[in-house]
């Protein structure tokens, strides 16, 4: 289906917008439920991560950055995916043209997660910056 949409940019754009809106609604709903549902905060973080990933895939790097930053700044969000989160943040920052910020996050990653399987991707990002 992706190949079929490549020939229809308006339809592709509409479907992307619908997907992003759906993810944003999921984040908002999970945030709303977090007051009464202890698992909703975790679901909200997962939905937000997927939203940021969708922005990256759509080359909407500036839109991805604040989502990844918000997740990174919440130490309780996605505790088992902290290395992945920081790597994606560094990638989004670099792709958005914020090279100094990306370099700082790459350095932070290399100090914090030096044994991560994502280290080669971070080194590559740092070299690209």
Buried (B, 14 or more C-beta within 10 A) or exposed (E): EEEEBEEEEEEBEEEBEEBBEEBBEBBEBBBEBBEEEEEBBBBBBBBBBBBBBBBBEBEBBEBBBEBBBBBBEBEEBBEEBBBBBBBBBBBBBBBBEBBEBBBBBBEBBBEEBEEBEBBEBBEEBBEEB
